[in-house]
Amino acid sequence: MLFNMLGYMLISSFTPGPGNILALNTMVNYGWKKGRRLVLGIGIGYLVVQYMCTLAVYFLNAYLNNAMVYIKYLGAVYLIWFALHIALSKKYEQNNKKEASFTVGFFMQLVNVKIYFYCMTLLSAYIIPMMSDMTAVLLMGIFVVFIGCTATLTWAFLGIKLEKFYKAHFKVCNVILALFLVYCAVNIIWS
């Protein structure tokens, strides 16, 4: 079960999602120096979502299954909106005075439905059945956040390394990233 959980964590964390795509896009447009605050906001937002989900699953498990039926449709709509926003976006002209903000990264994670589904599934299918002690569940959350932040940093690094390619093929890259988000939305609906 531990091997299955680790596989689920790695696949879910490293596949494209709003946080990872935003990290990549931010690094392409701002670079590390101006974009690192946004990536930090994504990480702290992830931590907050992880612990909100932990408390919700741990204490409200009986009520969550009914709510998740409706939340998944809202999440799919959000991902499709985000995909359209990326696909239709115009090329960014860098402004040296502007920096990507911590607040944008943080609040984007608070509405990132992919993370909510990931955390809820991880907690209810793997972590809570293996660990009934709340302290152990909370400590496991640190490892979950570490994996998620590692994935976001990987995407940010890819953004730095692929900047020239991305800018040269801006529209095609954005359409591909948008299609990944639509794929995520479809998977949420049929899960």
N, CA, C and O atoms as a DFTB+ gen file, in Angstrom:
764 C
 N C O
     1  1       0.818      -1.182       0.000
     2  2       0.000       0.000       0.000
     3  2       0.874       1.263       0.000
     4  3       0.520       2.265      -0.621
     5  1       1.995       1.209       0.687
     6  2       2.898       2.357       0.745
     7  2       3.478       2.665      -0.635
     8  3       3.620       3.829      -1.010
     9  1       3.812       1.610      -1.390
    10  2       4.337       1.786      -2.748
    11  2       3.276       2.419      -3.657
    12  3       3.581       3.312      -4.448
    13  1       2.041       1.953      -3.539
    14  2       0.940       2.523      -4.329
    15  2       0.718       3.985      -3.973
    16  3       0.483       4.816      -4.850
    17  1       0.794       4.300      -2.675
    18  2       0.601       5.673      -2.235
    19  2       1.700       6.575      -2.811
    20  3       1.410       7.668      -3.296
    21  1       2.946       6.126      -2.760
    22  2       4.049       6.925      -3.287
    23  2       3.894       7.140      -4.789
    24  3       4.155       8.235      -5.287
    25  1       3.472       6.104      -5.516
    26  2       3.215       6.243      -6.955
    27  2       2.132       7.262      -7.228
    28  3       2.269       8.102      -8.118
    29  1       1.051       7.190      -6.461
    30  2      -0.048       8.155      -6.617
    31  2       0.446       9.571      -6.341
    32  3       0.118      10.505      -7.073
    33  1       1.235       9.723      -5.285
    34  2       1.748      11.049      -4.912
    35  2       2.625      11.627      -6.018
    36  3       2.469      12.790      -6.390
    37  1       3.538      10.830      -6.539
    38  2       4.464      11.332      -7.563
    39  2       3.738      11.686      -8.857
    40  3       3.992      12.733      -9.453
    41  1       2.842      10.815      -9.283
    42  2       2.112      11.071     -10.527
    43  2       1.217      12.300     -10.372
    44  3       1.192      13.168     -11.245
    45  1       0.493      12.372      -9.276
    46  2      -0.417      13.507      -9.078
    47  2       0.338      14.821      -8.897
    48  3      -0.116      15.866      -9.363
    49  1       1.472      14.774      -8.232
    50  2       2.228      16.001      -7.962
    51  2       2.957      16.528      -9.185
    52  3       3.043      17.741      -9.378
    53  1       3.484      15.635     -10.013
    54  2       4.325      16.067     -11.126
    55  2       3.572      16.268     -12.436
    56  3       4.123      16.835     -13.379
    57  1       2.324      15.816     -12.511
    58  2       1.554      16.051     -13.734
    59  2       1.123      17.513     -13.784
    60  3       1.043      18.174     -12.749
    61  1       0.846      18.014     -14.980
    62  2       0.462      19.424     -15.082
    63  2      -0.829      19.710     -14.329
    64  3      -1.794      18.949     -14.393
    65  1      -0.815      20.794     -13.639
    66  2      -1.985      21.293     -12.927
    67  2      -1.824      22.788     -12.800
    68  3      -0.800      23.327     -13.221
    69  1      -2.787      23.473     -12.240
    70  2      -2.704      24.930     -12.163
    71  2      -1.432      25.451     -11.498
    72  3      -0.808      26.376     -12.017
    73  1      -1.037      24.880     -10.364
    74  2       0.160      25.357      -9.666
    75  2       1.426      25.131     -10.463
    76  3       2.266      26.023     -10.574
    77  1       1.563      23.936     -11.019
    78  2       2.764      23.624     -11.800
    79  2       2.849      24.470     -13.072
    80  3       3.920      24.955     -13.435
    81  1       1.727      24.638     -13.732
    82  2       1.719      25.436     -14.962
    83  2       1.987      26.905     -14.649
    84  3       2.704      27.579     -15.388
    85  1       1.413      27.400     -13.554
    86  2       1.673      28.785     -13.161
    87  2       3.147      28.975     -12.812
    88  3       3.730      30.003     -13.156
    89  1       3.758      28.008     -12.141
    90  2       5.189      28.099     -11.804
    91  2       6.028      28.138     -13.078
    92  3       6.937      28.961     -13.191
    93  1       5.739      27.268     -14.027
    94  2       6.471      27.244     -15.297
    95  2       6.311      28.571     -16.022
    96  3       7.292      29.173     -16.457
    97  1       5.073      29.020     -16.150
    98  2       4.778      30.249     -16.872
    99  2       5.415      31.463     -16.199
   100  3       5.901      32.364     -16.884
   101  1       5.418      31.495     -14.893
   102  2       6.019      32.605     -14.160
   103  2       7.523      32.664     -14.381
   104  3       8.084      33.744     -14.567
   105  1       8.166      31.525     -14.363
   106  2       9.623      31.502     -14.565
   107  2       9.981      31.930     -15.983
   108  3      10.981      32.616     -16.195
   109  1       9.169      31.527     -16.946
   110  2       9.414      31.943     -18.328
   111  2       9.304      33.459     -18.440
   112  3      10.131      34.096     -19.091
   113  1       8.289      34.035     -17.810
   114  2       8.019      35.455     -17.956
   115  2       8.834      36.353     -17.029
   116  3       9.160      37.482     -17.393
   117  1       9.165      35.866     -15.840
   118  2       9.841      36.709     -14.866
   119  2      11.261      36.262     -14.522
   120  3      12.094      37.078     -14.126
   121  1      11.535      34.974     -14.672
   122  2      12.811      34.442     -14.200
   123  2      12.719      34.140     -12.707
   124  3      11.723      34.463     -12.059
   125  1      13.761      33.523     -12.172
   126  2      13.751      33.083     -10.782
   127  2      13.712      34.255      -9.803
   128  3      12.941      34.244      -8.843
   129  1      14.532      35.249     -10.047
   130  2      14.657      36.352      -9.091
   131  2      13.315      37.059      -8.860
   132  3      12.962      37.348      -7.717
   133  1      12.583      37.333      -9.912
   134  2      11.306      38.035      -9.778
   135  2      10.131      37.074      -9.567
   136  3       9.060      37.508      -9.141
   137  1      10.304      35.798      -9.850
   138  2       9.202      34.852      -9.739
   139  2       9.210      34.002      -8.486
   140  3       8.238      33.300      -8.210
   141  1      10.286      34.052      -7.726
   142  2      10.403      33.147      -6.569
   143  2       9.344      33.399      -5.500
   144  3       8.937      32.469      -4.804
   145  1       8.899      34.632      -5.364
   146  2       7.849      34.918      -4.365
   147  2       6.557      34.183      -4.709
   148  3       5.879      33.661      -3.824
   149  1       6.224      34.146      -5.983
   150  2       5.023      33.436      -6.405
   151  2       5.165      31.947      -6.098
   152  3       4.221      31.323      -5.614
   153  1       6.329      31.375      -6.372
   154  2       6.549      29.949      -6.102
   155  2       6.458      29.686      -4.597
   156  3       5.914      28.663      -4.182
   157  1       6.981      30.591      -3.787
   158  2       6.846      30.456      -2.338
   159  2       5.368      30.516      -1.936
   160  3       4.927      29.753      -1.076
   161  1       4.614      31.408      -2.547
   162  2       3.173      31.493      -2.281
   163  2       2.465      30.206      -2.637
   164  3       1.567      29.771      -1.918
   165  1       2.861      29.588      -3.748
   166  2       2.281      28.297      -4.143
   167  2       2.572      27.259      -3.069
   168  3       1.684      26.499      -2.683
   169  1       3.804      27.222      -2.585
   170  2       4.184      26.240      -1.561
   171  2       3.443      26.440      -0.251
   172  3       2.955      25.475       0.337
   173  1       3.352      27.678       0.211
   174  2       2.639      27.958       1.469
   175  2       1.144      27.703       1.292
   176  3       0.489      27.186       2.198
   177  1       0.607      28.063       0.134
   178  2      -0.796      27.770      -0.150
   179  2      -1.063      26.271      -0.149
   180  3      -2.097      25.810       0.333
   181  1      -0.118      25.524      -0.694
   182  2      -0.231      24.063      -0.707
   183  2      -0.272      23.531       0.721
   184  3      -1.072      22.651       1.036
   185  1       0.585      24.060       1.577
   186  2       0.625      23.639       2.975
   187  2      -0.723      23.907       3.658
   188  3      -1.234      23.053       4.383
   189  1      -1.285      25.069       3.427
   190  2      -2.572      25.424       4.028
   191  2      -3.670      24.483       3.526
   192  3      -4.471      23.989       4.319
   193  1      -3.711      24.237       2.224
   194  2      -4.727      23.340       1.660
   195  2      -4.554      21.927       2.221
   196  3      -5.537      21.274       2.570
   197  1      -3.315      21.460       2.306
   198  2      -3.059      20.118       2.829
   199  2      -3.637      19.963       4.228
   200  3      -4.293      18.964       4.525
   201  1      -3.397      20.944       5.083
   202  2      -3.876      20.822       6.459
   203  2      -5.368      21.088       6.580
   204  3      -6.011      20.527       7.467
   205  1      -5.935      21.916       5.729
   206  2      -7.397      22.075       5.711
   207  2      -8.053      20.750       5.333
   208  3      -9.031      20.329       5.951
   209  1      -7.502      20.100       4.312
   210  2      -8.045      18.816       3.871
   211  2      -7.858      17.748       4.949
   212  3      -8.750      16.932       5.181
   213  1      -6.701      17.759       5.602
   214  2      -6.439      16.779       6.659
   215  2      -7.478      16.898       7.761
   216  3      -8.050      15.898       8.195
   217  1      -7.716      18.104       8.204
   218  2      -8.704      18.299       9.260
   219  2     -10.107      17.928       8.780
   220  3     -10.879      17.316       9.517
   221  1     -10.427      18.299       7.555
   222  2     -11.750      17.979       7.017
   223  2     -11.956      16.473       6.898
   224  3     -12.988      15.953       7.321
   225  1     -10.985      15.775       6.329
   226  2     -11.123      14.324       6.151
   227  2     -11.123      13.623       7.502
   228  3     -11.894      12.690       7.724
   229  1     -10.277      14.065       8.383
   230  2     -10.165      13.408       9.688
   231  2     -11.434      13.576      10.523
   232  3     -11.886      12.629      11.166
   233  1     -12.002      14.773      10.514
   234  2     -13.141      15.048      11.389
   235  2     -14.506      14.972      10.697
   236  3     -15.519      14.754      11.361
   237  1     -14.543      15.147       9.387
   238  2     -15.829      15.197       8.687
   239  2     -15.986      14.101       7.639
   240  3     -16.760      14.259       6.694
   241  1     -15.292      13.039       7.786
   242  2     -15.240      11.984       6.777
   243  2     -16.638      11.527       6.339
   244  3     -16.850      11.271       5.154
   245  1     -17.559      11.425       7.237
   246  2     -18.894      10.926       6.901
   247  2     -19.638      11.855       5.951
   248  3     -20.470      11.392       5.171
   249  1     -19.356      13.161       6.001
   250  2     -20.090      14.131       5.194
   251  2     -19.403      14.473       3.871
   252  3     -20.031      15.017       2.962
   253  1     -18.128      14.155       3.768
   254  2     -17.357      14.605       2.603
   255  2     -17.747      13.918       1.304
   256  3     -17.727      14.548       0.247
   257  1     -18.097      12.659       1.361
   258  2     -18.420      11.949       0.118
   259  2     -19.567      12.624      -0.632
   260  3     -19.520      12.736      -1.857
   261  1     -20.585      13.072       0.082
   262  2     -21.708      13.755      -0.557
   263  2     -21.267      15.103      -1.142
   264  3     -21.667      15.453      -2.252
   265  1     -20.467      15.841      -0.420
   266  2     -20.019      17.157      -0.890
   267  2     -19.092      17.030      -2.097
   268  3     -19.140      17.865      -2.999
   269  1     -18.261      16.009      -2.125
   270  2     -17.289      15.856      -3.214
   271  2     -17.967      15.658      -4.569
   272  3     -17.399      16.009      -5.602
   273  1     -19.164      15.105      -4.571
   274  2     -19.910      14.928      -5.825
   275  2     -20.122      16.279      -6.507
   276  3     -19.967      16.398      -7.722
   277  1     -20.475      17.285      -5.726
   278  2     -20.737      18.618      -6.280
   279  2     -19.445      19.413      -6.497
   280  3     -19.311      20.143      -7.479
   281  1     -18.516      19.262      -5.585
   282  2     -17.261      20.011      -5.673
   283  2     -16.484      19.631      -6.933
   284  3     -15.813      20.478      -7.523
   285  1     -16.568      18.371      -7.346
   286  2     -15.791      17.969      -8.522
   287  2     -16.254      18.694      -9.785
   288  3     -15.440      18.981     -10.662
   289  1     -17.546      18.991      -9.888
   290  2     -18.030      19.734     -11.056
   291  2     -17.557      21.183     -11.020
   292  3     -17.188      21.744     -12.052
   293  1     -17.566      21.778      -9.856
   294  2     -17.030      23.138      -9.709
   295  2     -15.545      23.165     -10.064
   296  3     -15.069      24.084     -10.731
   297  1     -14.827      22.147      -9.610
   298  2     -13.398      22.051      -9.921
   299  2     -13.146      21.906     -11.406
   300  3     -12.227      22.524     -11.945
   301  1     -13.942      21.106     -12.068
   302  2     -13.782      20.921     -13.509
   303  2     -14.044      22.221     -14.259
   304  3     -13.331      22.546     -15.209
   305  1     -15.066      22.968     -13.835
   306  2     -15.363      24.261     -14.467
   307  2     -14.185      25.222     -14.264
   308  3     -13.786      25.925     -15.193
   309  1     -13.636      25.249     -13.057
   310  2     -12.485      26.103     -12.776
   311  2     -11.303      25.741     -13.671
   312  3     -10.667      26.629     -14.239
   313  1     -11.003      24.459     -13.803
   314  2      -9.866      24.032     -14.635
   315  2     -10.087      24.396     -16.098
   316  3      -9.145      24.797     -16.781
   317  1     -11.307      24.263     -16.583
   318  2     -11.596      24.624     -17.974
   319  2     -11.460      26.140     -18.154
   320  3     -10.927      26.593     -19.167
   321  1     -11.931      26.920     -17.192
   322  2     -11.758      28.381     -17.244
   323  2     -10.270      28.728     -17.280
   324  3      -9.844      29.566     -18.076
   325  1      -9.488      28.090     -16.427
   326  2      -8.046      28.333     -16.375
   327  2      -7.393      27.930     -17.705
   328  3      -6.513      28.635     -18.198
   329  1      -7.815      26.813     -18.280
   330  2      -7.282      26.345     -19.566
   331  2      -7.577      27.357     -20.670
   332  3      -6.704      27.669     -21.479
   333  1      -8.800      27.866     -20.702
   334  2      -9.145      28.875     -21.710
   335  2      -8.317      30.143     -21.529
   336  3      -7.870      30.748     -22.503
   337  1      -8.119      30.534     -20.287
   338  2      -7.311      31.717     -19.987
   339  2      -5.882      31.543     -20.517
   340  3      -5.313      32.473     -21.090
   341  1      -5.316      30.373     -20.329
   342  2      -3.955      30.100     -20.816
   343  2      -3.929      30.038     -22.338
   344  3      -3.061      30.639     -22.970
   345  1      -4.875      29.315     -22.929
   346  2      -4.888      29.151     -24.388
   347  2      -5.078      30.472     -25.121
   348  3      -4.521      30.667     -26.201
   349  1      -5.855      31.374     -24.545
   350  2      -6.152      32.641     -25.210
   351  2      -5.240      33.797     -24.779
   352  3      -5.391      34.921     -25.256
   353  1      -4.304      33.517     -23.885
   354  2      -3.450      34.597     -23.391
   355  2      -2.511      35.108     -24.480
   356  3      -2.139      34.393     -25.411
   357  1      -2.153      36.359     -24.321
   358  2      -1.234      36.997     -25.265
   359  2       0.174      36.927     -24.709
   360  3       0.376      36.764     -23.506
   361  1       1.127      37.049     -25.585
   362  2       2.524      37.006     -25.184
   363  2       2.822      38.136     -24.210
   364  3       2.415      39.281     -24.409
   365  1       3.532      37.788     -23.167
   366  2       3.854      38.731     -22.104
   367  2       5.134      39.484     -22.452
   368  3       6.143      38.882     -22.819
   369  1       5.078      40.784     -22.332
   370  2       6.279      41.595     -22.495
   371  2       6.777      41.936     -21.107
   372  3       6.066      42.567     -20.325
   373  1       7.987      41.525     -20.798
   374  2       8.514      41.674     -19.450
   375  2       8.654      43.137     -19.044
   376  3       9.145      43.973     -19.803
   377  1       8.215      43.411     -17.845
   378  2       8.345      44.740     -17.242
   379  2       9.334      44.595     -16.094
   380  3       9.047      43.905     -15.117
   381  1      10.462      45.217     -16.194
   382  2      11.518      45.039     -15.199
   383  2      11.122      45.481     -13.799
   384  3      11.733      45.023     -12.834
   385  1      10.141      46.340     -13.645
   386  2       9.740      46.827     -12.335
   387  2       8.778      45.866     -11.635
   388  3       8.617      45.939     -10.417
   389  1       8.155      44.990     -12.368
   390  2       7.105      44.136     -11.840
   391  2       7.681      42.787     -11.387
   392  3       8.614      42.266     -11.997
   393  1       7.121      42.239     -10.326
   394  2       7.499      40.912      -9.853
   395  2       6.244      40.092      -9.641
   396  3       5.177      40.635      -9.354
   397  1       6.373      38.792      -9.782
   398  2       5.250      37.899      -9.508
   399  2       5.045      37.876      -7.994
   400  3       6.017      37.840      -7.239
   401  1       3.807      37.898      -7.552
   402  2       3.573      38.080      -6.117
   403  2       3.303      36.773      -5.375
   404  3       2.788      35.804      -5.933
   405  1       3.667      36.790      -4.112
   406  2       3.386      35.708      -3.184
   407  2       1.878      35.487      -3.097
   408  3       1.406      34.350      -3.098
   409  1       1.131      36.583      -3.022
   410  2      -0.318      36.530      -2.849
   411  2      -1.001      35.782      -3.993
   412  3      -1.910      34.986      -3.758
   413  1      -0.567      36.035      -5.227
   414  2      -1.161      35.349      -6.378
   415  2      -0.932      33.846      -6.260
   416  3      -1.864      33.064      -6.450
   417  1       0.286      33.434      -5.951
   418  2       0.581      32.007      -5.800
   419  2      -0.201      31.373      -4.668
   420  3      -0.732      30.271      -4.807
   421  1      -0.268      32.077      -3.543
   422  2      -0.963      31.557      -2.367
   423  2      -2.451      31.369      -2.640
   424  3      -2.999      30.292      -2.411
   425  1      -3.103      32.429      -3.132
   426  2      -4.549      32.342      -3.347
   427  2      -4.904      31.434      -4.520
   428  3      -5.984      30.844      -4.538
   429  1      -4.013      31.317      -5.494
   430  2      -4.282      30.371      -6.583
   431  2      -4.368      28.950      -6.013
   432  3      -5.207      28.163      -6.449
   433  1      -3.516      28.620      -5.053
   434  2      -3.565      27.286      -4.461
   435  2      -4.851      27.084      -3.655
   436  3      -5.371      25.970      -3.592
   437  1      -5.360      28.140      -3.047
   438  2      -6.583      27.996      -2.262
   439  2      -7.795      27.678      -3.136
   440  3      -8.788      27.143      -2.642
   441  1      -7.725      28.000      -4.424
   442  2      -8.816      27.658      -5.337
   443  2      -8.426      26.559      -6.324
   444  3      -9.173      26.267      -7.258
   445  1      -7.272      25.960      -6.122
   446  2      -6.779      24.901      -7.002
   447  2      -7.452      23.579      -6.625
   448  3      -7.027      22.894      -5.694
   449  1      -8.487      23.242      -7.349
   450  2      -9.292      22.069      -7.029
   451  2      -8.506      20.773      -7.203
   452  3      -8.790      19.784      -6.528
   453  1      -7.531      20.768      -8.091
   454  2      -6.713      19.560      -8.277
   455  2      -6.059      19.161      -6.957
   456  3      -5.994      17.977      -6.628
   457  1      -5.578      20.139      -6.207
   458  2      -4.926      19.824      -4.930
   459  2      -5.945      19.305      -3.915
   460  3      -5.648      18.381      -3.157
   461  1      -7.118      19.881      -3.897
   462  2      -8.130      19.396      -2.963
   463  2      -8.467      17.929      -3.241
   464  3      -8.536      17.120      -2.317
   465  1      -8.673      17.594      -4.504
   466  2      -8.991      16.204      -4.840
   467  2      -7.815      15.284      -4.541
   468  3      -7.994      14.174      -4.038
   469  1      -6.632      15.746      -4.849
   470  2      -5.425      14.966      -4.571
   471  2      -5.311      14.701      -3.072
   472  3      -5.129      13.557      -2.654
   473  1      -5.419      15.752      -2.267
   474  2      -5.274      15.601      -0.811
   475  2      -6.381      14.734      -0.228
   476  3      -6.118      13.861       0.599
   477  1      -7.608      14.966      -0.652
   478  2      -8.735      14.192      -0.119
   479  2      -8.587      12.711      -0.469
   480  3      -8.823      11.842       0.371
   481  1      -8.198      12.432      -1.703
   482  2      -8.015      11.044      -2.114
   483  2      -6.858      10.412      -1.363
   484  3      -6.975       9.296      -0.857
   485  1      -5.754      11.115      -1.291
   486  2      -4.571      10.611      -0.601
   487  2      -4.886      10.317       0.869
   488  3      -4.523       9.265       1.397
   489  1      -5.555      11.247       1.504
   490  2      -5.877      11.066       2.920
   491  2      -6.865       9.930       3.144
   492  3      -6.647       9.072       3.998
   493  1      -7.953       9.924       2.376
   494  2      -9.003       8.933       2.633
   495  2      -8.641       7.538       2.136
   496  3      -9.074       6.549       2.728
   497  1      -7.861       7.434       1.068
   498  2      -7.533       6.112       0.518
   499  2      -6.248       5.518       1.093
   500  3      -6.117       4.296       1.174
   501  1      -5.310       6.358       1.489
   502  2      -4.001       5.835       1.905
   503  2      -3.610       6.195       3.343
   504  3      -3.337       5.312       4.156
   505  1      -3.586       7.480       3.645
   506  2      -2.967       7.911       4.906
   507  2      -3.810       7.550       6.126
   508  3      -3.303       6.908       7.046
   509  1      -5.068       7.940       6.157
   510  2      -5.895       7.690       7.342
   511  2      -6.125       6.195       7.581
   512  3      -6.133       5.776       8.739
   513  1      -6.315       5.368       6.540
   514  2      -6.421       3.928       6.822
   515  2      -5.139       3.320       7.425
   516  3      -5.204       2.329       8.152
   517  1      -3.966       3.925       7.114
   518  2      -2.710       3.408       7.663
   519  2      -2.377       4.020       9.020
   520  3      -1.707       3.392       9.840
   521  1      -2.843       5.244       9.257
   522  2      -2.478       5.970      10.479
   523  2      -3.737       6.559      11.109
   524  3      -4.369       7.440      10.527
   525  1      -4.095       6.089      12.268
   526  2      -5.297       6.621      12.908
   527  2      -4.981       7.777      13.851
   528  3      -5.883       8.525      14.226
   529  1      -3.737       7.933      14.235
   530  2      -3.331       8.999      15.145
   531  2      -3.215      10.325      14.402
   532  3      -2.520      10.412      13.389
   533  1      -3.895      11.360      14.904
   534  2      -3.902      12.666      14.242
   535  2      -2.497      13.246      14.109
   536  3      -2.191      13.868      13.092
   537  1      -1.641      13.060      15.102
   538  2      -0.268      13.576      15.030
   539  2       0.483      12.935      13.868
   540  3       1.189      13.627      13.134
   541  1       0.341      11.626      13.691
   542  2       0.999      10.935      12.580
   543  2       0.466      11.420      11.235
   544  3       1.227      11.574      10.280
   545  1      -0.839      11.659      11.163
   546  2      -1.450      12.155       9.922
   547  2      -0.916      13.545       9.595
   548  3      -0.602      13.831       8.440
   549  1      -0.812      14.409      10.599
   550  2      -0.287      15.760      10.381
   551  2       1.188      15.725       9.976
   552  3       1.612      16.493       9.112
   553  1       1.955      14.853      10.585
   554  2       3.370      14.721      10.209
   555  2       3.519      14.186       8.780
   556  3       4.413      14.602       8.044
   557  1       2.645      13.275       8.404
   558  2       2.659      12.757       7.030
   559  2       2.355      13.888       6.053
   560  3       2.845      13.883       4.923
   561  1       1.555      14.852       6.481
   562  2       1.243      16.008       5.651
   563  2       2.487      16.789       5.267
   564  3       2.543      17.354       4.175
   565  1       3.477      16.833       6.130
   566  2       4.738      17.519       5.812
   567  2       5.409      16.835       4.626
   568  3       5.922      17.507       3.731
   569  1       5.409      15.511       4.615
   570  2       5.998      14.768       3.496
   571  2       5.214      15.006       2.206
   572  3       5.795      15.156       1.132
   573  1       3.898      15.037       2.328
   574  2       3.043      15.292       1.158
   575  2       3.347      16.675       0.577
   576  3       3.478      16.824      -0.638
   577  1       3.458      17.672       1.433
   578  2       3.762      19.031       0.978
   579  2       5.165      19.091       0.371
   580  3       5.382      19.796      -0.614
   581  1       6.110      18.362       0.949
   582  2       7.465      18.315       0.392
   583  2       7.449      17.793      -1.046
   584  3       8.094      18.366      -1.924
   585  1       6.721      16.720      -1.282
   586  2       6.619      16.156      -2.644
   587  2       5.965      17.174      -3.575
   588  3       6.444      17.390      -4.688
   589  1       4.886      17.795      -3.133
   590  2       4.194      18.787      -3.962
   591  2       5.074      19.986      -4.288
   592  3       5.089      20.455      -5.426
   593  1       5.800      20.478      -3.305
   594  2       6.686      21.626      -3.537
   595  2       7.859      21.249      -4.444
   596  3       8.312      22.062      -5.249
   597  1       8.342      20.026      -4.311
   598  2       9.404      19.549      -5.201
   599  2       8.909      19.537      -6.649
   600  3       9.642      19.906      -7.566
   601  1       7.669      19.112      -6.843
   602  2       7.090      19.107      -8.190
   603  2       6.976      20.528      -8.738
   604  3       7.315      20.778      -9.895
   605  1       6.504      21.450      -7.915
   606  2       6.360      22.840      -8.361
   607  2       7.715      23.448      -8.696
   608  3       7.846      24.153      -9.697
   609  1       8.715      23.185      -7.877
   610  2      10.070      23.685      -8.158
   611  2      10.632      23.070      -9.442
   612  3      11.360      23.728     -10.185
   613  1      10.292      21.811      -9.695
   614  2      10.730      21.164     -10.941
   615  2      10.128      21.882     -12.141
   616  3      10.825      22.159     -13.117
   617  1       8.834      22.184     -12.071
   618  2       8.188      22.917     -13.166
   619  2       8.757      24.318     -13.305
   620  3       8.924      24.815     -14.419
   621  1       9.055      24.960     -12.176
   622  2       9.664      26.294     -12.223
   623  2      11.033      26.219     -12.903
   624  3      11.362      27.067     -13.733
   625  1      11.817      25.221     -12.557
   626  2      13.131      25.024     -13.171
   627  2      12.982      24.784     -14.675
   628  3      13.754      25.319     -15.471
   629  1      11.992      23.983     -15.060
   630  2      11.736      23.765     -16.491
   631  2      11.403      25.076     -17.189
   632  3      11.822      25.306     -18.323
   633  1      10.649      25.932     -16.511
   634  2      10.327      27.241     -17.079
   635  2      11.572      28.067     -17.333
   636  3      11.674      28.748     -18.354
   637  1      12.520      28.012     -16.409
   638  2      13.776      28.745     -16.578
   639  2      14.561      28.168     -17.755
   640  3      15.077      28.912     -18.590
   641  1      14.646      26.859     -17.814
   642  2      15.451      26.194     -18.853
   643  2      14.805      26.254     -20.235
   644  3      15.506      26.251     -21.247
   645  1      13.489      26.307     -20.285
   646  2      12.780      26.278     -21.569
   647  2      12.315      27.659     -22.024
   648  3      11.511      27.765     -22.951
   649  1      12.808      28.711     -21.387
   650  2      12.325      30.062     -21.668
   651  2      12.395      30.421     -23.150
   652  3      11.406      30.894     -23.711
   653  1      13.527      30.208     -23.786
   654  2      13.667      30.583     -25.203
   655  2      12.724      29.768     -26.082
   656  3      12.076      30.312     -26.976
   657  1      12.649      28.468     -25.826
   658  2      11.762      27.605     -26.606
   659  2      10.310      28.024     -26.404
   660  3       9.547      28.140     -27.363
   661  1       9.939      28.250     -25.145
   662  2       8.563      28.617     -24.814
   663  2       8.167      29.929     -25.488
   664  3       7.075      30.045     -26.045
   665  1       9.055      30.906     -25.435
   666  2       8.740      32.198     -26.043
   667  2       8.678      32.109     -27.567
   668  3       7.902      32.818     -28.207
   669  1       9.502      31.232     -28.141
   670  2       9.485      31.053     -29.598
   671  2       8.219      30.331     -30.069
   672  3       7.755      30.554     -31.188
   673  1       7.668      29.477     -29.225
   674  2       6.487      28.676     -29.571
   675  2       5.369      28.926     -28.559
   676  3       4.695      27.995     -28.118
   677  1       5.189      30.164     -28.207
   678  2       4.286      30.582     -27.141
   679  2       2.880      30.013     -27.305
   680  3       2.362      29.378     -26.386
   681  1       2.273      30.225     -28.431
   682  2       0.874      29.826     -28.636
   683  2       0.717      28.305     -28.588
   684  3      -0.207      27.798     -27.952
   685  1       1.600      27.585     -29.246
   686  2       1.516      26.116     -29.260
   687  2       1.701      25.570     -27.844
   688  3       0.956      24.688     -27.417
   689  1       2.688      26.090     -27.116
   690  2       2.925      25.635     -25.739
   691  2       1.709      25.906     -24.861
   692  3       1.310      25.051     -24.070
   693  1       1.124      27.085     -24.995
   694  2      -0.033      27.416     -24.168
   695  2      -1.236      26.543     -24.499
   696  3      -1.980      26.156     -23.598
   697  1      -1.436      26.233     -25.747
   698  2      -2.543      25.348     -26.125
   699  2      -2.310      23.947     -25.555
   700  3      -3.252      23.314     -25.079
   701  1      -1.081      23.460     -25.596
   702  2      -0.768      22.140     -25.032
   703  2      -0.999      22.141     -23.521
   704  3      -1.598      21.208     -22.987
   705  1      -0.531      23.179     -22.830
   706  2      -0.754      23.277     -21.386
   707  2      -2.245      23.359     -21.073
   708  3      -2.713      22.752     -20.110
   709  1      -2.990      24.105     -21.879
   710  2      -4.434      24.208     -21.689
   711  2      -5.102      22.846     -21.886
   712  3      -6.025      22.496     -21.151
   713  1      -4.643      22.087     -22.866
   714  2      -5.213      20.755     -23.093
   715  2      -4.948      19.827     -21.907
   716  3      -5.793      18.999     -21.566
   717  1      -3.774      19.962     -21.274
   718  2      -3.504      19.182     -20.056
   719  2      -4.525      19.521     -18.968
   720  3      -5.006      18.632     -18.265
   721  1      -4.850      20.790     -18.832
   722  2      -5.825      21.190     -17.819
   723  2      -7.224      20.672     -18.153
   724  3      -7.959      20.254     -17.258
   725  1      -7.594      20.698     -19.420
   726  2      -8.889      20.137     -19.825
   727  2      -8.913      18.639     -19.533
   728  3      -9.924      18.106     -19.074
   729  1      -7.807      17.968     -19.799
   730  2      -7.688      16.537     -19.480
   731  2      -7.901      16.304     -17.982
   732  3      -8.607      15.374     -17.590
   733  1      -7.286      17.156     -17.141
   734  2      -7.484      17.059     -15.689
   735  2      -8.963      17.233     -15.331
   736  3      -9.495      16.505     -14.493
   737  1      -9.621      18.205     -15.975
   738  2     -11.039      18.466     -15.700
   739  2     -11.896      17.250     -16.065
   740  3     -12.793      16.864     -15.316
   741  1     -11.612      16.666     -17.203
   742  2     -12.373      15.489     -17.641
   743  2     -12.155      14.337     -16.661
   744  3     -13.102      13.634     -16.310
   745  1     -10.918      14.144     -16.223
   746  2     -10.635      13.068     -15.256
   747  2     -11.331      13.304     -13.917
   748  3     -11.764      12.351     -13.268
   749  1     -11.441      14.549     -13.505
   750  2     -12.135      14.856     -12.256
   751  2     -13.610      14.484     -12.363
   752  3     -14.180      13.910     -11.435
   753  1     -14.221      14.811     -13.489
   754  2     -15.648      14.521     -13.673
   755  2     -15.906      13.016     -13.682
   756  3     -16.892      12.554     -13.107
   757  1     -15.028      12.251     -14.329
   758  2     -15.246      10.812     -14.444
   759  2     -14.589      10.000     -13.340
   760  3     -14.552       8.772     -13.419
   761  1     -14.068      10.665     -12.310
   762  2     -13.461       9.895     -11.220
   763  2     -14.469       9.552     -10.163
   764  3     -14.128       8.906      -9.172
